[in-house]
Amino acid sequence: MRSFFELPEYQVFHVFRDGEAEPWGPYSQDQIVHLLNENSLCRTDFVFYPGLPEWRRLHEVFDFHEHIANFESEGHDPGMLNQAFEQLSQLAGENEEFYDIVIQEKSLLGNLRTDVVALSNRGAWIGSLGRRGVYRGSRLEWDEVRQASARYPSRWDLGTLRFDLACGGLLEVKRVPRRQLRRFVALWRQLAAERWQQRWRRPLPVMLSGT
């Protein structure tokens, strides 16, 4: 199973909807994502591109298309989203999975970098994308963060993502679209609660007493 990001940007695809007589295409990666978002394609439809030996169902070939489609529906810029995932997939640890991502809204001043935060089963990646699409950042492990929260200081459509650190520090990412922010914080709290429950459900060690 592959990711869009393992293929070159110029890769083109043809798709074949289950039950139809003629294929569609050619399409770019961004166009495939757009069709998935519009529900014009579904995971059981077929895809073909040069290098693939035969027509295969989308869910048999690509493992990231559902994440991309879901995140883009939250108002992400498709180009920046693809760049962020491509970079993060190279930095991810073994068996690390990404659940959500927030991308800072661009300012009118045209900053040289855009802050990007990704939520994974290992914690939160906090960093930025430069103009060349290079992600620079590091991962906060779960035990390094007390809580993640959202603030809406002025504009209701933009807010600030806050991480209260176990060491007493505070990290903030400002100008985050509200929909992305609410989703991220909700997922963080859900995962944190599940981790807490798993930790306290561990069986106690068996103590053998002498006779």
N, C-alpha and C positions, 0 to 999 in steps of 0.2 A: 504494500500500500504506500502511495507516495503523497507528497504535498505539492500544491501549486508552486511553492517556493523552490522546489528542487528542479523545476523546469525553467528554461530561459524565458526572459520577458517577451521575446518575439514569438513564442510558441503559439500556434493556432490550434483550435479544436473544432471538431464537428460533433453535433449531438443528434441523437435519434430518440424522439419521444416514444415511449412504449405504446404500441397500438396504432402508430401512424405509418404511412407508407414511404415518406421521403425524409431524409435527414436535413438538419439545419446547419448553417455555417457558411464560411468559417467564422469563428469568434475568437476574440482575445480573452485573456484571463479575466480582465475586469468585466467584460461582457457576460461571461459565464456566471460570475458572481451576481451581476445585476439580474440575470434571468432567474437565478435561485431565489433572490430576494423578492421578486415579483411573483413567485410560485409558477412561473412559466416552465420551469424545470423542477423535477423532484429527484430525490436520491436514487430512485429505482430506474430512471431513464439512462440511456446509453451514451457513451462518449468514445471518441476515437481521435488520436493524434499520431503523427509520424513517430514511429518507435514502439507503438503499442501493437502487439501482434494481431489483435482482433477487437471488435466492439465489446466494451465492458460496461457494466453498470457503474454509475458515478460513485456510489458508496463502496464499490469494490476497488476503485482506483485511487480516490482521493480521501484523505483522512481529515483535512482541515476545512473543507468547503462549508460544513455546517457552522463552524465557529466564525468563519469570515462573513457569511451571510448574516448571521445573528448580530455580530458586532457592528457591521455596516448599517444595520437597521436602527442602531442607536445614535446615528448621526456622525459616525466616524468618516474621515476622509479616506476613500479607498486606497489611494496611493500610499499615504502615510501608514495606514493599517498594514498593508502588505510589507512595507519596509520594516516596520516594527516587528512583525512576526518572523520575518526572514532573519533579522538580526538576533532576536531572542531565541529562536530555535537553535542557533549555533552556540549560544551561551548556556542553554539549559543543561541541567544535570541529568544523570541517568534516571529514567522513569519519571521525569518531571513533566507535568501536564499543565497547560495554561487554561484558565477558566474565564478570565475577563481581562479587559484592557481599557484604560482611559487615556485619551489624547488631549492635551491642552489646546484650547482654541487659540488660533493665531491672533496676535495683536496687530493693530494698525501700524506699529513701529517697525514691523518686519524683523523680529528677533532672529538671531542666527541659529537658535535651537528651539526645539519644542519638547516640553516635558512629557514623558510617557511612563505610565505605571501599569504593570501587568501583575495579575493575581494568579498564582500557581499553587499546586499542592505542597510546595516547599516554602511558600511565603510570598513576599511582594518584591518584584523587580522595580527599582526606582532609578530613572535615568532620563536621558534626552536623546532626541534625534537631531543631528546636525543637517546642514543643507545638502550634504552629500549622502544622506540617508544612513549614516553610521550611528549606531546606538551605543552610548556610553553610560554605564550604570552598574549597579550591584544589587544583590538580593538581600533583603532583610528576612531572616529566618522567623518563623512564627513566634519563637520564644523571645525575640528581640522587640516585639511590638505588644504593648498593652491593649491598645484598641485603635480602630480606624473609624473616623467620623467625618461628617460633612458640615460645612458652614456656608451660609449664603449671606455675605456681609452687605451687599448692595443690590446687585441685579439678581433677580430670582432665577433667570435662565442660566446663570453662571455661578459656580460656587468654588469652594476650596476643599481639597481632600487633605485631611490631617492624620498623621500617624503619631500617636503618643508612644514614645519608646520606653522600654523597660529601664534604660539607663537614666531616664528623667528628661531626655531631650524631646524635641518636636520637629517633625518634618512636614512641610506643606507644599502642595502643588496647587497653584491658583489658576483661575480661568478655565475650570473644567465644566463642560456642558452638564446641565442638571440631570438629564436622563442617564448619562454615563455614570455620573457621580452616585446617584441613588442606587443604581444597579450594583456598582462595585461595592459600596458599603454594605448593602444587604447580603451579597454573596460572602463578603468577608466575615460578617457576623455569623452567618449560617455555618461556614466552615470552622470558625473558631469554636462555636458551640459544639459541633460534632467532635472536634479534637478534644475538647474538655471532657465530654462524656466518655470517649474512648479511654482517656487517661484514667478516669476514676472507676471505670468498669474492669480494669485489670484485676485478675484474681490475686488474692493475698498469698504470699509464700506459705507453704506448709511447714509447720514447726513440729518436729518429732521430739517428744519428751522421753526421758530415760525411764526405765522400769526398775 
